[in-house]
Amino acid sequence: MNKPLRYIITGMIAGVLLISVFTGGFAAGYLIKEELPADFLSAPTAPTPSPETAEATPDELDTLFAPFWESWQIVHDSYVDQPVDDLKLMQGAISGMLDSLGDQHTSYMDPHQYTQANSSIEGSYDGIGAWVDSTGDYLAIVSPMPGSPAEEAGLKPGDLVIAIDGEDMTGIDGDLVIRRVLGPAGSTVHLTIHRDGESEPLEFDVTRAHITIPSVESELLENNIGYIHIFTFSTKTTPELRAALEDLLEQGAEGFIVDFRNNGGGLLNTAIEVASEFIPEGEVVLYEQYGDGRRDIHEALQGGQATDLPIIVLINEGSASASEVVAGAIQDLERGQLLGVTSFGKGSVQNWIPLNNDQGAVRVTIAKWLTPSERTIHKIGLEPDIVVEITEEDIEAERDSQLDKAVDILTDLIDQE
């Protein structure tokens, strides 16, 4: 199976077990504000209260919280299993408060979970080697990587991880489940798997390995077309992309296909740097819109190597967050066309704010991003200029119809130059 095709046959992806869970435990699909070492961001000064609470008198606040304290007392007086755990009640109250916002990316982590998720990972990983989706009720195997321990053990696309080392994963945050799967090379992780069509759970012992995957791969295709596949937006991406562009241009590339399929995102700074290789200096790449009305403007940087050559950008359901930032800018500024299917639709920025006295942390969506034409695509996605779907027939024939179509279109554009 050719390399481009093996990464896109899965259809939808929200995370990459080995290369997208980096710098603080985020799975793919997150646009992260700053770079290492703390993409959770250190706790800022206390946020300004909303007008409703800032202007409330103590008596008004007492009235507001009276039902809470009444419920608290009822539990202590009447619940059958006494004594109740006040700490769990408090943590549950925080979780419920954040859940009520209806934002899947705003949540609470207790101290143990936060400690696990805050360990820094970068560059390469010890794990099983699988593309995963962490957005469902259970961590889903989207596709084992070719030649990986996951593939050798017999894991298949669609498998759900329902237990790890005998511990039930029901209700556990997907990012933390990923952390449990990761571990030292040579060690073994026992996975209990639900697989459609099987009446009973399946058991797998998978020996972890050290796997290093580049964030960028490239090659020169026919008709002097440079093909660049960007897998994630990490600290390695920009230098690898610049080296790839320089090499392809030296080989005579006259246009580029930039592949963001199944790229779940990453660092915001890296997204700006990647966009700057294809967008002229000073052009708006994105706007960050905050809840208080403030707006940050991010513009393309100087020094881009391919700011005047024709480009086609490949996107699919797994193109999310930072990849949508770059693709949206290229589309809005008419620097190139998007080809494929509608992207994931993740257009928000999260900030991890540790609570005082090691009481865990709150992840809060602090901003939404807008494309240069001020489109919001959160929960909407980017619509491609040219819709091309990967069919079952394509998969069986090991044919990448999206890439093939991009080559045809870009060849025509180059001939017109």
C-alpha positions as CSV (number, residue, x, y, z in Angstrom):
1,M,0.0,0.0,0.0
2,N,1.5,3.4,-0.9
3,K,2.4,5.7,1.9
4,P,-0.1,8.5,1.4
5,L,-3.0,6.0,1.2
6,R,-2.3,4.1,4.3
7,Y,-2.7,7.2,6.4
8,I,-6.1,8.2,5.1
9,I,-8.1,5.0,4.7
10,T,-9.4,5.3,8.3
11,G,-11.8,8.1,7.5
12,M,-11.8,9.9,10.8
13,I,-9.2,10.5,13.4
14,A,-9.0,12.7,16.5
15,G,-5.6,11.7,17.9
16,V,-2.3,10.1,17.1
17,L,-1.1,7.8,19.9
18,L,2.6,8.3,19.2
19,I,3.0,11.6,17.5
20,S,0.1,13.8,18.5
21,V,0.1,13.3,22.2
22,F,2.9,15.6,23.0
23,T,3.9,18.5,25.2
24,G,1.6,18.1,28.1
25,G,-0.7,15.2,27.2
26,F,-3.0,16.7,24.6
27,A,-4.2,14.4,21.9
28,A,-4.6,15.7,18.5
29,G,-7.5,18.0,17.8
30,Y,-6.2,20.7,20.0
31,L,-4.9,24.1,19.1
32,I,-2.4,24.9,21.8
33,K,-1.4,28.4,22.6
34,E,2.3,28.3,23.4
35,E,5.3,26.0,23.1
36,L,7.2,23.8,25.5
37,P,7.5,23.1,28.3
38,A,3.9,23.8,29.4
39,D,1.2,23.8,26.8
40,F,-1.2,23.7,29.7
41,L,0.1,27.2,30.2
42,S,1.1,28.4,33.7
43,A,-1.7,29.7,35.8
44,P,-2.5,33.3,34.9
45,T,-3.6,36.0,37.2
46,A,-7.1,35.5,38.5
47,P,-9.6,36.0,35.6
48,T,-11.9,38.9,35.7
49,P,-15.3,37.8,37.0
50,S,-18.3,38.1,34.7
51,P,-20.4,41.2,35.2
52,E,-23.1,39.0,36.8
53,T,-20.8,37.8,39.6
54,A,-18.5,40.9,39.8
55,E,-21.5,43.1,40.7
56,A,-23.3,40.7,42.9
57,T,-23.4,41.5,46.6
58,P,-22.6,38.9,49.2
59,D,-26.3,38.4,50.0
60,E,-27.0,37.8,46.3
61,L,-24.2,35.3,46.1
62,D,-25.6,33.5,49.2
63,T,-29.0,33.4,47.5
64,L,-27.5,32.1,44.3
65,F,-25.7,29.2,46.1
66,A,-28.4,28.4,48.6
67,P,-29.7,25.4,46.5
68,F,-26.2,24.0,46.3
69,W,-25.6,24.1,50.1
70,E,-29.1,22.8,50.7
71,S,-28.4,19.8,48.4
72,W,-25.0,19.3,50.1
73,Q,-26.7,19.1,53.5
74,I,-29.4,16.7,52.3
75,V,-26.7,14.4,51.0
76,H,-25.0,14.5,54.4
77,D,-28.2,14.0,56.3
78,S,-30.0,11.4,54.2
79,Y,-27.7,9.5,51.9
80,V,-27.7,5.8,52.7
81,D,-24.0,5.2,52.7
82,Q,-22.3,7.4,55.3
83,P,-19.9,9.0,55.8
84,V,-19.8,10.6,52.3
85,D,-16.5,11.7,50.8
86,D,-16.6,15.5,50.8
87,L,-13.6,15.7,48.5
88,K,-15.3,13.7,45.8
89,L,-18.5,15.8,46.3
90,M,-16.5,18.9,45.7
91,Q,-14.7,17.5,42.7
92,G,-17.9,16.3,41.3
93,A,-19.5,19.7,41.7
94,I,-16.6,21.3,39.7
95,S,-17.0,18.7,37.0
96,G,-20.7,19.2,36.8
97,M,-20.3,23.0,36.6
98,L,-17.9,22.7,33.7
99,D,-20.0,20.1,31.9
100,S,-23.0,22.4,32.0
101,L,-21.1,24.8,29.6
102,G,-21.7,22.3,26.9
103,D,-18.1,22.5,25.6
104,Q,-16.4,19.2,25.3
105,H,-13.0,20.8,25.6
106,T,-13.7,22.5,28.9
107,S,-13.3,20.0,31.8
108,Y,-11.8,19.3,35.2
109,M,-9.0,17.0,36.2
110,D,-8.4,15.8,39.7
111,P,-4.9,16.0,41.1
112,H,-4.0,12.5,40.1
113,Q,-5.3,12.9,36.6
114,Y,-3.6,16.2,36.2
115,T,-0.2,14.8,37.3
116,Q,-0.5,12.1,34.7
117,A,-1.6,14.4,31.9
118,N,1.0,17.1,32.7
119,S,4.1,14.9,32.1
120,S,5.9,16.3,29.1
121,I,6.3,14.2,26.0
122,E,8.0,15.4,22.9
123,G,9.6,14.1,19.7
124,S,9.4,10.3,19.9
125,Y,7.5,7.9,22.0
126,D,7.5,4.5,23.6
127,G,4.1,2.9,22.9
128,I,2.2,0.5,20.7
129,G,2.1,2.4,17.4
130,A,-1.6,3.2,16.6
131,W,-3.6,6.0,15.3
132,V,-6.5,6.5,17.8
133,D,-9.7,8.5,18.3
134,S,-10.0,9.7,21.9
135,T,-13.3,11.6,21.5
136,G,-15.8,8.7,22.1
137,D,-16.8,6.8,25.2
138,Y,-13.8,4.6,24.8
139,L,-10.4,5.0,23.1
140,A,-10.8,3.7,19.6
141,I,-8.1,2.2,17.4
142,V,-8.4,4.1,14.1
143,S,-5.5,2.2,12.5
144,P,-2.4,0.4,13.7
145,M,0.7,1.8,12.1
146,P,2.4,-0.5,9.6
147,G,4.9,-2.7,11.2
148,S,4.0,-1.5,14.7
149,P,3.5,-3.6,17.8
150,A,-0.2,-2.9,17.6
151,E,-0.4,-4.4,14.1
152,E,1.8,-7.4,15.1
153,A,-0.5,-8.1,18.1
154,G,-3.6,-8.1,15.8
155,L,-5.3,-4.9,16.8
156,K,-7.7,-3.7,14.1
157,P,-9.4,-0.4,13.1
158,G,-12.5,0.1,15.1
159,D,-11.3,-1.8,18.2
160,L,-12.3,-0.1,21.5
161,V,-10.0,-0.2,24.5
162,I,-12.4,-1.0,27.3
163,A,-9.8,-2.0,29.9
164,I,-6.0,-1.6,30.4
165,D,-4.1,-4.0,32.6
166,G,-7.4,-5.2,34.0
167,E,-8.6,-1.7,34.9
168,D,-12.0,-0.6,33.5
169,M,-11.6,2.5,31.3
170,T,-15.3,3.4,31.4
171,G,-15.7,7.1,32.1
172,I,-11.9,7.8,31.9
173,D,-10.8,10.8,29.9
174,G,-9.5,9.7,26.5
175,D,-6.3,11.6,26.9
176,L,-5.6,9.8,30.1
177,V,-6.4,6.4,28.5
178,I,-3.7,7.2,25.9
179,R,-1.3,7.9,28.7
180,R,-2.0,4.4,30.1
181,V,-1.2,2.8,26.8
182,L,2.1,4.6,26.5
183,G,5.0,3.2,28.4
184,P,8.7,2.1,28.3
185,A,9.9,0.2,25.2
186,G,10.1,-3.5,26.0
187,S,7.3,-3.4,28.6
188,T,3.9,-5.1,28.0
189,V,0.5,-3.6,28.2
190,H,-2.6,-5.8,28.4
191,L,-5.5,-4.4,26.5
192,T,-9.1,-5.6,26.7
193,I,-10.8,-4.9,23.4
194,H,-14.4,-4.7,22.3
195,R,-14.6,-5.6,18.6
196,D,-17.8,-5.4,16.6
197,G,-19.0,-8.9,15.7
198,E,-17.4,-10.6,18.7
199,S,-19.6,-11.8,21.5
200,E,-17.0,-11.5,24.1
201,P,-14.1,-9.0,24.8
202,L,-10.8,-9.9,23.2
203,E,-7.5,-9.9,25.2
204,F,-4.2,-8.7,23.8
205,D,-0.7,-8.4,25.3
206,V,1.2,-5.8,23.3
207,T,4.9,-5.2,23.8
208,R,5.7,-1.5,23.5
209,A,8.5,-0.3,21.3
210,H,10.3,3.0,20.7
211,I,8.9,4.6,17.6
212,T,10.1,7.8,16.1
213,I,8.0,9.2,13.3
214,P,8.9,12.4,11.5
215,S,6.3,15.2,11.5
216,V,7.0,15.8,7.8
217,E,7.5,13.5,4.8
218,S,8.1,14.6,1.3
219,E,8.9,13.4,-2.2
220,L,9.0,14.8,-5.8
221,L,6.1,13.4,-7.8
222,E,5.7,13.4,-11.6
223,N,5.5,16.7,-13.5
224,N,7.7,18.5,-10.9
225,I,5.1,18.4,-8.2
226,G,6.4,18.5,-4.6
227,Y,4.4,16.4,-2.2
228,I,4.6,17.2,1.5
229,H,2.7,15.3,4.1
230,I,2.5,17.1,7.5
231,F,1.4,14.7,10.2
232,T,1.3,17.1,13.2
233,F,2.3,20.6,14.4
234,S,5.1,20.0,16.9
235,T,8.4,21.8,17.6
236,K,10.0,19.6,14.9
237,T,7.6,20.5,12.2
238,T,8.9,23.9,11.0
239,P,12.5,22.9,10.6
240,E,11.6,19.7,8.9
241,L,9.2,21.5,6.5
242,R,11.7,24.1,5.6
243,A,14.3,21.4,4.8
244,A,11.8,19.5,2.7
245,L,10.8,22.6,0.8
246,E,14.4,23.6,0.1
247,D,15.2,20.0,-1.1
248,L,12.1,19.8,-3.4
249,L,12.8,23.3,-4.8
250,E,16.4,22.3,-5.6
251,Q,14.9,19.2,-7.4
252,G,12.8,21.5,-9.6
253,A,9.4,21.5,-7.9
254,E,7.1,24.0,-9.6
255,G,4.0,23.5,-7.3
256,F,3.1,21.7,-4.1
257,I,0.5,19.3,-2.7
258,V,0.3,19.8,1.1
259,D,-1.3,16.8,2.8
260,F,-3.1,17.6,6.1
261,R,-5.3,14.5,6.1
262,N,-5.6,13.0,9.6
263,N,-3.5,15.8,11.0
264,G,-5.2,16.6,14.3
265,G,-3.3,19.8,15.1
266,G,-0.8,20.9,17.7
267,L,1.0,24.1,18.5
268,L,-0.4,27.5,17.4
269,N,3.1,29.0,16.9
270,T,4.0,26.1,14.6
271,A,0.8,26.6,12.6
272,I,1.7,30.2,12.0
273,E,5.2,29.2,10.9
274,V,3.9,26.5,8.5
275,A,1.4,28.9,7.0
276,S,4.1,31.4,6.5
277,E,6.0,29.1,4.1
278,F,3.0,29.4,1.7
279,I,1.4,32.8,2.5
280,P,3.2,36.1,1.8
281,E,4.5,38.1,4.8
282,G,2.0,40.3,6.5
283,E,-1.2,38.5,5.4
284,V,-3.6,37.5,8.2
285,V,-3.4,33.8,9.0
286,L,-6.1,33.8,11.7
287,Y,-7.8,35.9,14.3
288,E,-8.1,34.8,17.9
289,Q,-11.4,36.0,19.4
290,Y,-11.7,36.1,23.2
291,G,-14.8,36.0,25.4
292,D,-14.3,39.6,26.5
293,G,-14.3,40.9,22.9
294,R,-10.5,41.2,22.6
295,R,-9.0,39.9,19.4
296,D,-5.4,38.9,18.5
297,I,-4.3,39.0,14.9
298,H,-1.7,36.5,13.7
299,E,0.1,37.4,10.4
300,A,2.4,35.4,8.2
301,L,6.1,35.8,8.9
302,Q,8.8,36.7,6.5
303,G,11.0,34.2,4.6
304,G,8.4,31.8,3.1
305,Q,9.9,29.6,0.4
306,A,6.7,28.8,-1.5
307,T,4.6,31.9,-1.3
308,D,4.1,32.3,-5.1
309,L,3.9,28.7,-6.3
310,P,0.6,26.9,-6.9
311,I,-0.6,24.6,-4.1
312,I,-3.3,22.1,-3.5
313,V,-4.2,21.2,0.2
314,L,-5.6,17.8,1.0
315,I,-8.0,17.6,3.9
316,N,-10.4,15.0,5.4
317,E,-12.5,14.3,8.5
318,G,-9.3,14.0,10.6
319,S,-7.9,17.4,9.6
320,A,-8.4,19.4,12.8
321,S,-7.4,22.5,14.7
322,A,-3.9,23.8,13.6
323,S,-4.2,22.0,10.3
324,E,-7.5,23.8,9.8
325,V,-5.9,27.1,10.7
326,V,-3.4,26.8,7.8
327,A,-5.9,25.3,5.4
328,G,-8.5,28.0,6.1
329,A,-6.0,30.7,5.6
330,I,-4.8,29.3,2.3
331,Q,-8.4,29.0,1.1
332,D,-9.5,32.4,2.2
333,L,-6.5,34.2,0.8
334,E,-6.9,32.2,-2.5
335,R,-3.4,30.9,-2.2
336,G,-4.6,27.4,-3.2
337,Q,-7.5,25.1,-3.3
338,L,-8.7,22.5,-0.7
339,L,-9.4,19.0,-2.0
340,G,-10.9,16.1,-0.1
341,V,-13.8,16.1,2.3
342,T,-15.0,18.4,5.1
343,S,-12.5,18.8,7.9
344,F,-13.1,18.0,11.6
345,G,-14.2,21.5,12.8
346,K,-12.0,22.2,15.8
347,G,-11.5,26.0,16.1
348,S,-10.9,26.8,19.8
349,V,-7.9,27.3,22.1
350,Q,-7.7,25.7,25.5
351,N,-5.8,26.8,28.7
352,W,-5.0,24.5,31.6
353,I,-5.2,26.5,34.8
354,P,-3.9,24.6,37.9
355,L,-6.0,25.1,41.0
356,N,-4.4,26.2,44.3
357,N,-3.0,23.7,46.8
358,D,-2.6,20.9,44.2
359,Q,-6.3,20.4,43.8
360,G,-6.1,19.5,40.1
361,A,-6.7,21.8,37.2
362,V,-9.4,23.2,35.0
363,R,-9.2,23.1,31.3
364,V,-11.0,26.1,29.8
365,T,-11.7,27.1,26.3
366,I,-10.3,30.7,26.3
367,A,-10.7,31.7,22.6
368,K,-12.0,30.8,19.2
369,W,-10.2,31.3,16.0
370,L,-11.5,32.9,12.9
371,T,-10.1,32.5,9.3
372,P,-8.8,35.6,7.5
373,S,-12.3,36.2,6.1
374,E,-13.6,35.9,9.7
375,R,-15.3,32.5,9.2
376,T,-15.8,30.4,12.3
377,I,-15.5,26.7,11.6
378,H,-15.8,25.3,15.1
379,K,-18.1,22.3,14.9
380,I,-18.6,23.1,11.2
381,G,-15.3,22.4,9.5
382,L,-13.8,23.6,6.2
383,E,-15.6,22.7,3.0
384,P,-13.2,21.7,0.3
385,D,-13.2,23.5,-3.0
386,I,-13.0,20.2,-4.7
387,V,-14.9,17.3,-3.1
388,V,-13.2,13.9,-3.6
389,E,-14.1,10.9,-1.3
390,I,-12.1,7.8,-0.7
391,T,-14.4,4.9,-1.6
392,E,-14.3,1.2,-0.6
393,E,-13.2,0.4,-4.1
394,D,-10.3,2.9,-3.7
395,I,-9.2,1.1,-0.5
396,E,-9.4,-2.3,-2.0
397,A,-7.4,-1.2,-5.0
398,E,-4.9,0.6,-2.8
399,R,-5.7,3.8,-4.8
400,D,-5.5,7.3,-3.4
401,S,-8.1,9.0,-5.6
402,Q,-7.7,12.3,-3.6
403,L,-3.9,12.5,-4.3
404,D,-4.4,11.4,-7.9
405,K,-7.0,14.2,-8.5
406,A,-4.7,16.8,-6.8
407,V,-1.8,15.8,-9.2
408,D,-4.1,16.2,-12.2
409,I,-5.3,19.7,-11.1
410,L,-1.8,20.9,-10.1
411,T,-0.3,19.7,-13.3
412,D,-2.8,21.9,-15.2
413,L,-2.0,24.8,-13.0
414,I,1.7,24.4,-13.5
415,D,1.2,24.2,-17.3
416,Q,-0.7,27.5,-17.2
417,E,2.1,29.3,-15.4
